Amino acid sequence: MSNILILIKKDFMHLPEKSSYNNNYYKNTKRNYEIFEECDEAYNSFDFYLVDGKSEIYLGCTYESISEDIESKPHLEIDFKK
C-alpha cells in the first residue's frame, strides 16, 4: 500500500553546487531539510530521497520534477512508500 506525499514546490530552492545533470538537490527554505531528486531518463520518472546527514531515505517516485511547472502545478505529489 502506498500513500501520497505532497511537497509545495515554491518552498524549495535548487542547490546547483551539489547538483549535476540528472541528480538535483533542493533545500526546503521553511523547514531547512534537503531533498535529492534523481531522474531516470529511461522511464521518464523521478525518485526522491530525504537527505539526512550522510544517509538518504527513499521517499518515493513521480513523473514530475520539483522544478517543473511551478506556476500551473504548485504541488508535487510523490507516491510515498512505507
PyMOL Python script that loads the backbone (N, CA, C, O; Angstrom):
from pymol import cmd

cmd.read_pdbstr("""\
ATOM      1  N   MET A   1       0.842  -1.180   0.000  1.00  0.00           N
ATOM      2  CA  MET A   1       0.000   0.000   0.000  1.00  0.00           C
ATOM      3  C   MET A   1       0.884   1.238   0.000  1.00  0.00           C
ATOM      4  O   MET A   1       1.922   1.271   0.661  1.00  0.00           O
ATOM      5  N   SER A   2       0.479   2.224  -0.723  1.00  0.00           N
ATOM      6  CA  SER A   2       1.254   3.464  -0.764  1.00  0.00           C
ATOM      7  C   SER A   2       0.363   4.646  -0.415  1.00  0.00           C
ATOM      8  O   SER A   2      -0.862   4.569  -0.497  1.00  0.00           O
ATOM      9  N   ASN A   3       0.991   5.715  -0.033  1.00  0.00           N
ATOM     10  CA  ASN A   3       0.320   6.966   0.286  1.00  0.00           C
ATOM     11  C   ASN A   3       0.898   8.048  -0.606  1.00  0.00           C
ATOM     12  O   ASN A   3       1.884   7.824  -1.307  1.00  0.00           O
ATOM     13  N   ILE A   4       0.289   9.210  -0.579  1.00  0.00           N
ATOM     14  CA  ILE A   4       0.781  10.331  -1.373  1.00  0.00           C
ATOM     15  C   ILE A   4       1.442  11.344  -0.446  1.00  0.00           C
ATOM     16  O   ILE A   4       0.848  11.780   0.540  1.00  0.00           O
ATOM     17  N   LEU A   5       2.662  11.708  -0.770  1.00  0.00           N
ATOM     18  CA  LEU A   5       3.399  12.759  -0.076  1.00  0.00           C
ATOM     19  C   LEU A   5       3.314  13.998  -0.954  1.00  0.00           C
ATOM     20  O   LEU A   5       3.645  13.938  -2.138  1.00  0.00           O
ATOM     21  N   ILE A   6       2.876  15.117  -0.394  1.00  0.00           N
ATOM     22  CA  ILE A   6       2.720  16.345  -1.175  1.00  0.00           C
ATOM     23  C   ILE A   6       3.764  17.366  -0.743  1.00  0.00           C
ATOM     24  O   ILE A   6       3.872  17.702   0.436  1.00  0.00           O
ATOM     25  N   LEU A   7       4.532  17.856  -1.715  1.00  0.00           N
ATOM     26  CA  LEU A   7       5.521  18.905  -1.471  1.00  0.00           C
ATOM     27  C   LEU A   7       5.053  20.186  -2.151  1.00  0.00           C
ATOM     28  O   LEU A   7       4.521  20.150  -3.261  1.00  0.00           O
ATOM     29  N   ILE A   8       5.252  21.302  -1.488  1.00  0.00           N
ATOM     30  CA  ILE A   8       4.921  22.607  -2.066  1.00  0.00           C
ATOM     31  C   ILE A   8       6.175  23.101  -2.784  1.00  0.00           C
ATOM     32  O   ILE A   8       7.174  23.429  -2.144  1.00  0.00           O
ATOM     33  N   LYS A   9       6.119  23.152  -4.099  1.00  0.00           N
ATOM     34  CA  LYS A   9       7.303  23.423  -4.916  1.00  0.00           C
ATOM     35  C   LYS A   9       7.998  24.742  -4.584  1.00  0.00           C
ATOM     36  O   LYS A   9       9.227  24.803  -4.563  1.00  0.00           O
ATOM     37  N   LYS A  10       7.232  25.788  -4.327  1.00  0.00           N
ATOM     38  CA  LYS A  10       7.840  27.101  -4.087  1.00  0.00           C
ATOM     39  C   LYS A  10       8.643  27.149  -2.793  1.00  0.00           C
ATOM     40  O   LYS A  10       9.415  28.084  -2.585  1.00  0.00           O
ATOM     41  N   ASP A  11       8.477  26.161  -1.922  1.00  0.00           N
ATOM     42  CA  ASP A  11       9.228  26.109  -0.665  1.00  0.00           C
ATOM     43  C   ASP A  11      10.634  25.549  -0.846  1.00  0.00           C
ATOM     44  O   ASP A  11      11.410  25.496   0.108  1.00  0.00           O
ATOM     45  N   PHE A  12      10.965  25.128  -2.076  1.00  0.00           N
ATOM     46  CA  PHE A  12      12.267  24.509  -2.326  1.00  0.00           C
ATOM     47  C   PHE A  12      13.151  25.389  -3.198  1.00  0.00           C
ATOM     48  O   PHE A  12      12.702  25.995  -4.171  1.00  0.00           O
ATOM     49  N   MET A  13      14.418  25.437  -2.818  1.00  0.00           N
ATOM     50  CA  MET A  13      15.424  26.195  -3.556  1.00  0.00           C
ATOM     51  C   MET A  13      16.429  25.192  -4.132  1.00  0.00           C
ATOM     52  O   MET A  13      16.944  24.339  -3.409  1.00  0.00           O
ATOM     53  N   HIS A  14      16.701  25.299  -5.414  1.00  0.00           N
ATOM     54  CA  HIS A  14      17.669  24.420  -6.076  1.00  0.00           C
ATOM     55  C   HIS A  14      19.068  24.696  -5.542  1.00  0.00           C
ATOM     56  O   HIS A  14      19.437  25.852  -5.332  1.00  0.00           O
ATOM     57  N   LEU A  15      19.845  23.641  -5.321  1.00  0.00           N
ATOM     58  CA  LEU A  15      21.222  23.764  -4.845  1.00  0.00           C
ATOM     59  C   LEU A  15      22.170  23.369  -5.979  1.00  0.00           C
ATOM     60  O   LEU A  15      22.586  22.213  -6.059  1.00  0.00           O
ATOM     61  N   PRO A  16      22.516  24.314  -6.854  1.00  0.00           N
ATOM     62  CA  PRO A  16      23.328  23.981  -8.026  1.00  0.00           C
ATOM     63  C   PRO A  16      24.728  23.480  -7.682  1.00  0.00           C
ATOM     64  O   PRO A  16      25.313  22.712  -8.445  1.00  0.00           O
ATOM     65  N   GLU A  17      25.268  23.904  -6.548  1.00  0.00           N
ATOM     66  CA  GLU A  17      26.616  23.478  -6.172  1.00  0.00           C
ATOM     67  C   GLU A  17      26.680  21.994  -5.818  1.00  0.00           C
ATOM     68  O   GLU A  17      27.756  21.400  -5.884  1.00  0.00           O
ATOM     69  N   LYS A  18      25.573  21.389  -5.449  1.00  0.00           N
ATOM     70  CA  LYS A  18      25.525  19.963  -5.117  1.00  0.00           C
ATOM     71  C   LYS A  18      24.936  19.132  -6.250  1.00  0.00           C
ATOM     72  O   LYS A  18      25.076  17.909  -6.261  1.00  0.00           O
ATOM     73  N   SER A  19      24.289  19.779  -7.191  1.00  0.00           N
ATOM     74  CA  SER A  19      23.545  19.088  -8.244  1.00  0.00           C
ATOM     75  C   SER A  19      24.401  18.835  -9.475  1.00  0.00           C
ATOM     76  O   SER A  19      25.398  19.517  -9.714  1.00  0.00           O
ATOM     77  N   SER A  20      23.989  17.843 -10.247  1.00  0.00           N
ATOM     78  CA  SER A  20      24.594  17.579 -11.548  1.00  0.00           C
ATOM     79  C   SER A  20      23.480  17.162 -12.503  1.00  0.00           C
ATOM     80  O   SER A  20      22.311  17.143 -12.119  1.00  0.00           O
ATOM     81  N   TYR A  21      23.821  16.839 -13.703  1.00  0.00           N
ATOM     82  CA  TYR A  21      22.881  16.617 -14.809  1.00  0.00           C
ATOM     83  C   TYR A  21      21.503  16.069 -14.394  1.00  0.00           C
ATOM     84  O   TYR A  21      20.513  16.798 -14.460  1.00  0.00           O
ATOM     85  N   ASN A  22      21.430  14.833 -13.978  1.00  0.00           N
ATOM     86  CA  ASN A  22      20.141  14.223 -13.612  1.00  0.00           C
ATOM     87  C   ASN A  22      19.967  14.041 -12.112  1.00  0.00           C
ATOM     88  O   ASN A  22      19.029  13.377 -11.671  1.00  0.00           O
ATOM     89  N   ASN A  23      20.841  14.611 -11.346  1.00  0.00           N
ATOM     90  CA  ASN A  23      20.811  14.478  -9.895  1.00  0.00           C
ATOM     91  C   ASN A  23      20.738  15.868  -9.283  1.00  0.00           C
ATOM     92  O   ASN A  23      21.722  16.608  -9.278  1.00  0.00           O
ATOM     93  N   ASN A  24      19.582  16.212  -8.777  1.00  0.00           N
ATOM     94  CA  ASN A  24      19.376  17.562  -8.261  1.00  0.00           C
ATOM     95  C   ASN A  24      19.045  17.550  -6.779  1.00  0.00           C
ATOM     96  O   ASN A  24      18.303  16.702  -6.282  1.00  0.00           O
ATOM     97  N   TYR A  25      19.617  18.512  -6.103  1.00  0.00           N
ATOM     98  CA  TYR A  25      19.356  18.696  -4.677  1.00  0.00           C
ATOM     99  C   TYR A  25      18.566  19.976  -4.487  1.00  0.00           C
ATOM    100  O   TYR A  25      18.813  20.983  -5.150  1.00  0.00           O
ATOM    101  N   TYR A  26      17.610  19.920  -3.568  1.00  0.00           N
ATOM    102  CA  TYR A  26      16.775  21.069  -3.236  1.00  0.00           C
ATOM    103  C   TYR A  26      16.721  21.210  -1.721  1.00  0.00           C
ATOM    104  O   TYR A  26      16.696  20.220  -0.990  1.00  0.00           O
ATOM    105  N   LYS A  27      16.702  22.445  -1.271  1.00  0.00           N
ATOM    106  CA  LYS A  27      16.589  22.716   0.159  1.00  0.00           C
ATOM    107  C   LYS A  27      15.231  23.340   0.432  1.00  0.00           C
ATOM    108  O   LYS A  27      14.812  24.266  -0.262  1.00  0.00           O
ATOM    109  N   ASN A  28      14.545  22.827   1.450  1.00  0.00           N
ATOM    110  CA  ASN A  28      13.283  23.425   1.863  1.00  0.00           C
ATOM    111  C   ASN A  28      13.621  24.667   2.671  1.00  0.00           C
ATOM    112  O   ASN A  28      14.254  24.575   3.722  1.00  0.00           O
ATOM    113  N   THR A  29      13.204  25.813   2.189  1.00  0.00           N
ATOM    114  CA  THR A  29      13.593  27.084   2.806  1.00  0.00           C
ATOM    115  C   THR A  29      12.819  27.379   4.083  1.00  0.00           C
ATOM    116  O   THR A  29      13.224  28.246   4.858  1.00  0.00           O
ATOM    117  N   LYS A  30      11.730  26.685   4.316  1.00  0.00           N
ATOM    118  CA  LYS A  30      10.945  26.926   5.531  1.00  0.00           C
ATOM    119  C   LYS A  30      11.319  25.980   6.664  1.00  0.00           C
ATOM    120  O   LYS A  30      11.278  26.360   7.834  1.00  0.00           O
ATOM    121  N   ARG A  31      11.683  24.752   6.317  1.00  0.00           N
ATOM    122  CA  ARG A  31      11.954  23.751   7.354  1.00  0.00           C
ATOM    123  C   ARG A  31      13.404  23.268   7.376  1.00  0.00           C
ATOM    124  O   ARG A  31      13.777  22.447   8.213  1.00  0.00           O
ATOM    125  N   ASN A  32      14.212  23.779   6.459  1.00  0.00           N
ATOM    126  CA  ASN A  32      15.655  23.537   6.460  1.00  0.00           C
ATOM    127  C   ASN A  32      16.057  22.060   6.323  1.00  0.00           C
ATOM    128  O   ASN A  32      16.915  21.580   7.064  1.00  0.00           O
ATOM    129  N   TYR A  33      15.448  21.352   5.391  1.00  0.00           N
ATOM    130  CA  TYR A  33      15.882  19.994   5.076  1.00  0.00           C
ATOM    131  C   TYR A  33      16.141  19.910   3.578  1.00  0.00           C
ATOM    132  O   TYR A  33      15.699  20.765   2.810  1.00  0.00           O
ATOM    133  N   GLU A  34      16.865  18.868   3.172  1.00  0.00           N
ATOM    134  CA  GLU A  34      17.213  18.705   1.763  1.00  0.00           C
ATOM    135  C   GLU A  34      16.532  17.480   1.167  1.00  0.00           C
ATOM    136  O   GLU A  34      16.324  16.462   1.827  1.00  0.00           O
ATOM    137  N   ILE A  35      16.195  17.627  -0.109  1.00  0.00           N
ATOM    138  CA  ILE A  35      15.619  16.546  -0.909  1.00  0.00           C
ATOM    139  C   ILE A  35      16.558  16.301  -2.091  1.00  0.00           C
ATOM    140  O   ILE A  35      17.022  17.239  -2.738  1.00  0.00           O
ATOM    141  N   PHE A  36      16.826  15.029  -2.358  1.00  0.00           N
ATOM    142  CA  PHE A  36      17.599  14.637  -3.529  1.00  0.00           C
ATOM    143  C   PHE A  36      16.615  14.085  -4.557  1.00  0.00           C
ATOM    144  O   PHE A  36      15.820  13.195  -4.256  1.00  0.00           O
ATOM    145  N   GLU A  37      16.679  14.622  -5.762  1.00  0.00           N
ATOM    146  CA  GLU A  37      15.799  14.211  -6.860  1.00  0.00           C
ATOM    147  C   GLU A  37      16.661  13.554  -7.931  1.00  0.00           C
ATOM    148  O   GLU A  37      17.546  14.192  -8.501  1.00  0.00           O
ATOM    149  N   GLU A  38      16.402  12.284  -8.201  1.00  0.00           N
ATOM    150  CA  GLU A  38      17.168  11.534  -9.194  1.00  0.00           C
ATOM    151  C   GLU A  38      16.272  11.226 -10.390  1.00  0.00           C
ATOM    152  O   GLU A  38      15.231  10.585 -10.252  1.00  0.00           O
ATOM    153  N   CYS A  39      16.689  11.689 -11.555  1.00  0.00           N
ATOM    154  CA  CYS A  39      15.912  11.494 -12.779  1.00  0.00           C
ATOM    155  C   CYS A  39      16.339  10.204 -13.470  1.00  0.00           C
ATOM    156  O   CYS A  39      17.532   9.948 -13.640  1.00  0.00           O
ATOM    157  N   ASP A  40      15.373   9.405 -13.863  1.00  0.00           N
ATOM    158  CA  ASP A  40      15.620   8.204 -14.650  1.00  0.00           C
ATOM    159  C   ASP A  40      15.069   8.467 -16.047  1.00  0.00           C
ATOM    160  O   ASP A  40      13.864   8.362 -16.275  1.00  0.00           O
ATOM    161  N   GLU A  41      15.954   8.809 -16.978  1.00  0.00           N
ATOM    162  CA  GLU A  41      15.520   9.164 -18.330  1.00  0.00           C
ATOM    163  C   GLU A  41      14.869   8.002 -19.062  1.00  0.00           C
ATOM    164  O   GLU A  41      13.983   8.215 -19.890  1.00  0.00           O
ATOM    165  N   ALA A  42      15.291   6.777 -18.772  1.00  0.00           N
ATOM    166  CA  ALA A  42      14.726   5.614 -19.458  1.00  0.00           C
ATOM    167  C   ALA A  42      13.234   5.455 -19.160  1.00  0.00           C
ATOM    168  O   ALA A  42      12.464   5.049 -20.031  1.00  0.00           O
ATOM    169  N   TYR A  43      12.834   5.771 -17.945  1.00  0.00           N
ATOM    170  CA  TYR A  43      11.428   5.634 -17.544  1.00  0.00           C
ATOM    171  C   TYR A  43      10.728   6.977 -17.403  1.00  0.00           C
ATOM    172  O   TYR A  43       9.546   7.028 -17.063  1.00  0.00           O
ATOM    173  N   ASN A  44      11.446   8.062 -17.660  1.00  0.00           N
ATOM    174  CA  ASN A  44      10.909   9.415 -17.516  1.00  0.00           C
ATOM    175  C   ASN A  44      10.254   9.599 -16.143  1.00  0.00           C
ATOM    176  O   ASN A  44       9.132  10.092 -16.027  1.00  0.00           O
ATOM    177  N   SER A  45      10.999   9.183 -15.105  1.00  0.00           N
ATOM    178  CA  SER A  45      10.477   9.275 -13.743  1.00  0.00           C
ATOM    179  C   SER A  45      11.529   9.895 -12.826  1.00  0.00           C
ATOM    180  O   SER A  45      12.699  10.022 -13.188  1.00  0.00           O
ATOM    181  N   PHE A  46      11.087  10.273 -11.644  1.00  0.00           N
ATOM    182  CA  PHE A  46      11.956  10.906 -10.661  1.00  0.00           C
ATOM    183  C   PHE A  46      11.803  10.189  -9.328  1.00  0.00           C
ATOM    184  O   PHE A  46      10.689   9.996  -8.841  1.00  0.00           O
ATOM    185  N   ASP A  47      12.928   9.795  -8.744  1.00  0.00           N
ATOM    186  CA  ASP A  47      12.938   9.222  -7.400  1.00  0.00           C
ATOM    187  C   ASP A  47      13.373  10.305  -6.435  1.00  0.00           C
ATOM    188  O   ASP A  47      14.250  11.110  -6.745  1.00  0.00           O
ATOM    189  N   PHE A  48      12.756  10.322  -5.259  1.00  0.00           N
ATOM    190  CA  PHE A  48      13.035  11.354  -4.266  1.00  0.00           C
ATOM    191  C   PHE A  48      13.538  10.740  -2.972  1.00  0.00           C
ATOM    192  O   PHE A  48      13.047   9.709  -2.514  1.00  0.00           O
ATOM    193  N   TYR A  49      14.538  11.407  -2.395  1.00  0.00           N
ATOM    194  CA  TYR A  49      15.149  10.964  -1.149  1.00  0.00           C
ATOM    195  C   TYR A  49      15.247  12.150  -0.199  1.00  0.00           C
ATOM    196  O   TYR A  49      15.523  13.273  -0.619  1.00  0.00           O
ATOM    197  N   LEU A  50      15.021  11.890   1.072  1.00  0.00           N
ATOM    198  CA  LEU A  50      15.288  12.872   2.108  1.00  0.00           C
ATOM    199  C   LEU A  50      16.741  12.697   2.494  1.00  0.00           C
ATOM    200  O   LEU A  50      17.160  11.596   2.853  1.00  0.00           O
ATOM    201  N   VAL A  51      17.514  13.769   2.424  1.00  0.00           N
ATOM    202  CA  VAL A  51      18.937  13.709   2.747  1.00  0.00           C
ATOM    203  C   VAL A  51      19.096  14.126   4.202  1.00  0.00           C
ATOM    204  O   VAL A  51      18.776  15.251   4.585  1.00  0.00           O
ATOM    205  N   ASP A  52      19.600  13.191   5.000  1.00  0.00           N
ATOM    206  CA  ASP A  52      19.753  13.422   6.429  1.00  0.00           C
ATOM    207  C   ASP A  52      21.201  13.121   6.805  1.00  0.00           C
ATOM    208  O   ASP A  52      21.559  11.969   7.049  1.00  0.00           O
ATOM    209  N   GLY A  53      22.030  14.163   6.849  1.00  0.00           N
ATOM    210  CA  GLY A  53      23.451  13.943   7.114  1.00  0.00           C
ATOM    211  C   GLY A  53      24.082  13.205   5.960  1.00  0.00           C
ATOM    212  O   GLY A  53      24.111  13.709   4.838  1.00  0.00           O
ATOM    213  N   LYS A  54      24.594  12.000   6.228  1.00  0.00           N
ATOM    214  CA  LYS A  54      25.244  11.219   5.180  1.00  0.00           C
ATOM    215  C   LYS A  54      24.344  10.130   4.612  1.00  0.00           C
ATOM    216  O   LYS A  54      24.749   9.404   3.704  1.00  0.00           O
ATOM    217  N   SER A  55      23.137  10.010   5.132  1.00  0.00           N
ATOM    218  CA  SER A  55      22.236   8.975   4.627  1.00  0.00           C
ATOM    219  C   SER A  55      21.132   9.586   3.770  1.00  0.00           C
ATOM    220  O   SER A  55      20.824  10.774   3.871  1.00  0.00           O
ATOM    221  N   GLU A  56      20.554   8.748   2.933  1.00  0.00           N
ATOM    222  CA  GLU A  56      19.436   9.155   2.090  1.00  0.00           C
ATOM    223  C   GLU A  56      18.280   8.208   2.365  1.00  0.00           C
ATOM    224  O   GLU A  56      18.445   6.989   2.309  1.00  0.00           O
ATOM    225  N   ILE A  57      17.114   8.760   2.661  1.00  0.00           N
ATOM    226  CA  ILE A  57      15.933   7.968   2.956  1.00  0.00           C
ATOM    227  C   ILE A  57      14.995   8.071   1.758  1.00  0.00           C
ATOM    228  O   ILE A  57      14.553   9.160   1.390  1.00  0.00           O
ATOM    229  N   TYR A  58      14.700   6.927   1.159  1.00  0.00           N
ATOM    230  CA  TYR A  58      13.845   6.909  -0.027  1.00  0.00           C
ATOM    231  C   TYR A  58      12.432   7.346   0.333  1.00  0.00           C
ATOM    232  O   TYR A  58      11.831   6.819   1.268  1.00  0.00           O
ATOM    233  N   LEU A  59      11.904   8.313  -0.416  1.00  0.00           N
ATOM    234  CA  LEU A  59      10.555   8.817  -0.184  1.00  0.00           C
ATOM    235  C   LEU A  59       9.541   8.234  -1.160  1.00  0.00           C
ATOM    236  O   LEU A  59       8.411   7.929  -0.779  1.00  0.00           O
ATOM    237  N   GLY A  60       9.943   8.082  -2.414  1.00  0.00           N
ATOM    238  CA  GLY A  60       9.026   7.574  -3.424  1.00  0.00           C
ATOM    239  C   GLY A  60       9.348   8.147  -4.787  1.00  0.00           C
ATOM    240  O   GLY A  60      10.419   8.719  -4.993  1.00  0.00           O
ATOM    241  N   CYS A  61       8.414   7.991  -5.726  1.00  0.00           N
ATOM    242  CA  CYS A  61       8.677   8.445  -7.092  1.00  0.00           C
ATOM    243  C   CYS A  61       7.461   9.145  -7.679  1.00  0.00           C
ATOM    244  O   CYS A  61       6.345   9.050  -7.167  1.00  0.00           O
ATOM    245  N   THR A  62       7.722   9.849  -8.770  1.00  0.00           N
ATOM    246  CA  THR A  62       6.676  10.543  -9.515  1.00  0.00           C
ATOM    247  C   THR A  62       7.178  10.763 -10.942  1.00  0.00           C
ATOM    248  O   THR A  62       8.315  10.418 -11.264  1.00  0.00           O
ATOM    249  N   TYR A  63       6.346  11.325 -11.775  1.00  0.00           N
ATOM    250  CA  TYR A  63       6.729  11.609 -13.159  1.00  0.00           C
ATOM    251  C   TYR A  63       6.915  13.096 -13.395  1.00  0.00           C
ATOM    252  O   TYR A  63       6.804  13.570 -14.526  1.00  0.00           O
ATOM    253  N   GLU A  64       7.199  13.832 -12.328  1.00  0.00           N
ATOM    254  CA  GLU A  64       7.346  15.284 -12.420  1.00  0.00           C
ATOM    255  C   GLU A  64       8.480  15.746 -11.509  1.00  0.00           C
ATOM    256  O   GLU A  64       8.662  15.215 -10.413  1.00  0.00           O
ATOM    257  N   SER A  65       9.231  16.726 -11.965  1.00  0.00           N
ATOM    258  CA  SER A  65      10.325  17.300 -11.184  1.00  0.00           C
ATOM    259  C   SER A  65       9.800  18.403 -10.269  1.00  0.00           C
ATOM    260  O   SER A  65       8.751  18.991 -10.531  1.00  0.00           O
ATOM    261  N   ILE A  66      10.530  18.676  -9.205  1.00  0.00           N
ATOM    262  CA  ILE A  66      10.179  19.794  -8.320  1.00  0.00           C
ATOM    263  C   ILE A  66      10.177  21.095  -9.110  1.00  0.00           C
ATOM    264  O   ILE A  66       9.350  21.971  -8.859  1.00  0.00           O
ATOM    265  N   SER A  67      11.095  21.229 -10.060  1.00  0.00           N
ATOM    266  CA  SER A  67      11.252  22.495 -10.781  1.00  0.00           C
ATOM    267  C   SER A  67      10.286  22.666 -11.965  1.00  0.00           C
ATOM    268  O   SER A  67      10.256  23.740 -12.566  1.00  0.00           O
ATOM    269  N   GLU A  68       9.509  21.656 -12.308  1.00  0.00           N
ATOM    270  CA  GLU A  68       8.593  21.737 -13.456  1.00  0.00           C
ATOM    271  C   GLU A  68       7.287  22.445 -13.117  1.00  0.00           C
ATOM    272  O   GLU A  68       6.700  22.202 -12.063  1.00  0.00           O
ATOM    273  N   ASP A  69       6.841  23.308 -13.999  1.00  0.00           N
ATOM    274  CA  ASP A  69       5.501  23.911 -13.941  1.00  0.00           C
ATOM    275  C   ASP A  69       5.106  24.431 -12.563  1.00  0.00           C
ATOM    276  O   ASP A  69       4.025  24.118 -12.063  1.00  0.00           O
ATOM    277  N   ILE A  70       5.973  25.217 -11.958  1.00  0.00           N
ATOM    278  CA  ILE A  70       5.710  25.717 -10.608  1.00  0.00           C
ATOM    279  C   ILE A  70       4.446  26.566 -10.559  1.00  0.00           C
ATOM    280  O   ILE A  70       3.689  26.492  -9.591  1.00  0.00           O
ATOM    281  N   GLU A  71       4.211  27.362 -11.581  1.00  0.00           N
ATOM    282  CA  GLU A  71       3.037  28.239 -11.582  1.00  0.00           C
ATOM    283  C   GLU A  71       1.732  27.463 -11.787  1.00  0.00           C
ATOM    284  O   GLU A  71       0.758  27.688 -11.069  1.00  0.00           O
ATOM    285  N   SER A  72       1.712  26.561 -12.753  1.00  0.00           N
ATOM    286  CA  SER A  72       0.465  25.845 -13.042  1.00  0.00           C
ATOM    287  C   SER A  72       0.237  24.638 -12.132  1.00  0.00           C
ATOM    288  O   SER A  72      -0.903  24.232 -11.908  1.00  0.00           O
ATOM    289  N   LYS A  73       1.324  24.067 -11.608  1.00  0.00           N
ATOM    290  CA  LYS A  73       1.217  22.921 -10.691  1.00  0.00           C
ATOM    291  C   LYS A  73       2.070  23.212  -9.456  1.00  0.00           C
ATOM    292  O   LYS A  73       3.224  22.788  -9.394  1.00  0.00           O
ATOM    293  N   PRO A  74       1.524  23.925  -8.479  1.00  0.00           N
ATOM    294  CA  PRO A  74       2.323  24.344  -7.325  1.00  0.00           C
ATOM    295  C   PRO A  74       2.680  23.225  -6.353  1.00  0.00           C
ATOM    296  O   PRO A  74       3.560  23.397  -5.510  1.00  0.00           O
ATOM    297  N   HIS A  75       2.005  22.082  -6.461  1.00  0.00           N
ATOM    298  CA  HIS A  75       2.273  20.967  -5.559  1.00  0.00           C
ATOM    299  C   HIS A  75       2.836  19.781  -6.331  1.00  0.00           C
ATOM    300  O   HIS A  75       2.478  19.546  -7.485  1.00  0.00           O
ATOM    301  N   LEU A  76       3.712  19.046  -5.680  1.00  0.00           N
ATOM    302  CA  LEU A  76       4.279  17.836  -6.257  1.00  0.00           C
ATOM    303  C   LEU A  76       3.766  16.659  -5.444  1.00  0.00           C
ATOM    304  O   LEU A  76       3.950  16.618  -4.227  1.00  0.00           O
ATOM    305  N   GLU A  77       3.126  15.707  -6.100  1.00  0.00           N
ATOM    306  CA  GLU A  77       2.613  14.523  -5.421  1.00  0.00           C
ATOM    307  C   GLU A  77       3.555  13.361  -5.684  1.00  0.00           C
ATOM    308  O   GLU A  77       3.784  12.975  -6.831  1.00  0.00           O
ATOM    309  N   ILE A  78       4.097  12.810  -4.603  1.00  0.00           N
ATOM    310  CA  ILE A  78       5.034  11.690  -4.685  1.00  0.00           C
ATOM    311  C   ILE A  78       4.332  10.443  -4.167  1.00  0.00           C
ATOM    312  O   ILE A  78       3.691  10.469  -3.116  1.00  0.00           O
ATOM    313  N   ASP A  79       4.458   9.358  -4.911  1.00  0.00           N
ATOM    314  CA  ASP A  79       3.921   8.076  -4.464  1.00  0.00           C
ATOM    315  C   ASP A  79       4.821   7.591  -3.337  1.00  0.00           C
ATOM    316  O   ASP A  79       5.868   6.991  -3.582  1.00  0.00           O
ATOM    317  N   PHE A  80       4.412   7.852  -2.111  1.00  0.00           N
ATOM    318  CA  PHE A  80       5.218   7.607  -0.912  1.00  0.00           C
ATOM    319  C   PHE A  80       5.131   6.136  -0.521  1.00  0.00           C
ATOM    320  O   PHE A  80       4.041   5.587  -0.364  1.00  0.00           O
ATOM    321  N   LYS A  81       6.293   5.507  -0.365  1.00  0.00           N
ATOM    322  CA  LYS A  81       6.353   4.094   0.017  1.00  0.00           C
ATOM    323  C   LYS A  81       6.680   3.984   1.495  1.00  0.00           C
ATOM    324  O   LYS A  81       7.595   4.644   1.986  1.00  0.00           O
ATOM    325  N   LYS A  82       5.936   3.153   2.200  1.00  0.00           N
ATOM    326  CA  LYS A  82       6.206   2.934   3.630  1.00  0.00           C
ATOM    327  C   LYS A  82       7.350   1.981   3.806  1.00  0.00           C
ATOM    328  O   LYS A  82       7.728   1.671   4.936  1.00  0.00           O
TER     329      LYS A  82
END
""", "prot")
cmd.dss("prot")
cmd.show_as("cartoon", "prot")
cmd.util.cbc("prot")
cmd.orient("prot")
